[in-house]
């Protein structure tokens, strides 16, 4: 993956609570193989468990700001504090967004709408123009809880929906205030990574040709 600067560990073994029939199996296993996410111990992945701010920021920075994360971790910070510091340094966590997180609240669950803002910040600026989406994408304004979100979160959800990264929940809502699960969070990170890699892979580059006689 072009967005990663990680040393890829040996392929992850299977997890007892993650059968191949699980809808997020491929993304979770790929993320595990890349070192983006780890199991919770005892051979389990806990795909339905909720994610804390620290867990999500760490997963996000391992993916999109690996050098910043490794530097913060090497400085002696705990894994979640390293994720928080790296996210701020890389511009994934922006002060002007006013998201409800601080070094003291990294253990609290992150909501789906706040995760959407972080994911939106991770996208290349030209993603909407550079990435081709096959088929129709969801209209975010039709989500039943669209009007419950403020403009900051609406912009993020709309940007992700435009690229086919999110589709909403089966009940027709985005579930903006719900805590994000490990499976959902990982799948969304992997989708943003796919978009990022595609944009980088096909980024136009100007070259100069000199014809020698």
N, C-alpha and C positions, 0 to 999 in steps of 0.2 A: 504494500500500500504506500503510495507516494507521500501521503501526509504523515507517515510514521517514521520516527527515528529511533525505534526501539530495537533492542536485541531480542529477536524472537526466540522464546524458549522452546523446549521440546514440545511436540504436539500434546495437547492436554488429553488426559485420560477421560473416559466417560464419567458422568455423574449419575449417582443412583436415583436422583429425583428429576432427571432430565431425560425422558425417553425420546427416541427419534421421532415419535409422533407429535411431540410438542411443537406448537406453531412457530416458536422462536428458536428451535433447536439449532438450525444452521448458523444463525447470527450469533447465538450465545457461544457455540463451539468455536466459531472463527474468532470472536473477540477474545475468548480464552486462550486460543492458540497464539494470538498476537500479543498477549500480555496486557490487554486493555481491561479485562475484568478477571477476577479470581473467584474461586469457590469459597464457601463459607466454612469449610472444614468438614471432616468426616465423609469426604467424597460427595458432598452435596453442593449444588449451585443455588438452591432456594430461588427459583425463577419468579415466584409470586410474591416474594418478600418486598417490602417497600425500600426505597433508596433514601439515604440521608443526603443532605447537602454535601457533606464531605466525600461520600462515596461517588456521587455524580460528578462533582468537580474533579475528583481524582481520575475517574474514567475519561472525562472529557479532555483533561490536560495530557494524560498519557497518549491520547489519540492525536490531538491537534497542537499540543505545545510540549512535546516530549522533552526537549532540551531544557525548557524552563522548569518542568516538573523534576527532572533529574537533578538540576542545579539546586532547586529548593530542598529536595530530599537529601542531597549530599551535604547541605549546610547544617543538617541536624534536625530539621523540622519533622514532626510526625507526619505520617502519610496523608492525613486529611488536611493538616495545616499546609503541607507542601502543595496539595491540589488547590487550596484557596489562594496561596501566594502566586502560584504559576498562572492561575486563571486571571488574576488581576494584572500580572505583568504582560500576558499575551493579549489582553483586551477582550477576553471572553467574558469576564465579569467586570462590568463598567460601573463606575460610581454614579454616573448620570442616570443609569437605569433605576437606581434606588431599590434593588432587589433585597428582600428581607433576610440577609445573611451576614454574619460576622464571624470572626474566629471563635467566638464563644457559642455560636449556634450551629456549628457544623454537624452536630449529632441529630438535629431535627430533620424531619422528613421534608423533601422538596416537592412542591406541587408540579403538576403537569404544565401549567402555564408558565411557571418560572423556568422549568427545564426547557421549554420552547424558546424563551428569550436567549438562553445560553447557547442553544443549538443554532439559532438564527445568527447569533454573533460569530459563530464558528464558520459560517458559509463564506465562500469567496464573494467579494463585492459584485462581481459580474456573473454570479451563478445563474440568475434569471435569464441572462442573454446567452450564456455559454452552454448551458445544460439542456439537452433535448429530452422532453418527457413524452413517453409513448402513451397514447390513450388519453382519456379525459381525467382531470384531477378534480378533487372535491371542492365545492364552493364553500369557503369557510363561513360566509355570512348566513348559510343555511343551518349551521350548527345551532342546536336549541339553546345553548348558553353563550352564544356569540356576544350578545348585548350585555352580558354580565362581566365581560372583560374590559379593562381600560385600553386606551389606544396603544400603549406600549405592547401589551400582550396580544392585542388584535393584530398588530403589524407583524409580530413574530409568527403567530399561528398562520396568518395569511401567506407569509413568505414561504413557510414550510409546506403549506398545502399546494401552493403554485408549483412547487418542484416535485410533488407527489410523495413527500416524506411523511406527511400525516394524512389520515383519512377520517379521523373522528372515531368514536366508539359505536358499538352496535346499537345503542339506544338513541343515536342521532345527536349526541352531545360530544363536546371535546373533553368533558370532565375536568374543566380548568382548575378547580380547587382540590381535586383528588390527588393523593400522594402517588407518585409514579412508581411503578413496580420495576424490579430488576430486569425482567424480560422486556418490558416496554422501553425502558431507558436505553438498554443495550441495542435493541433493534433500531431505534431512532438515531443513535450515535453512528451505527454502521451505515445507515442510509445517508446521513450527512457526509460520512467518509467517502461513500461511493460517488456522491455528487462532487465533492472536492477533488477526488482523484481524476474524475472525468474532465473537470474544468482545467486541471493542471496538465493533463495528458494532451489535450487539444488546444492549449493556449497558443495563439498566433505569435510568432517570433520573427522580427525583421532581421534579414541577413544582407550582407553586401557582397556582391560577386564582382571580382576583377578578372576580366578576360585577358589572358596573356597570349601574345602572338608568338 
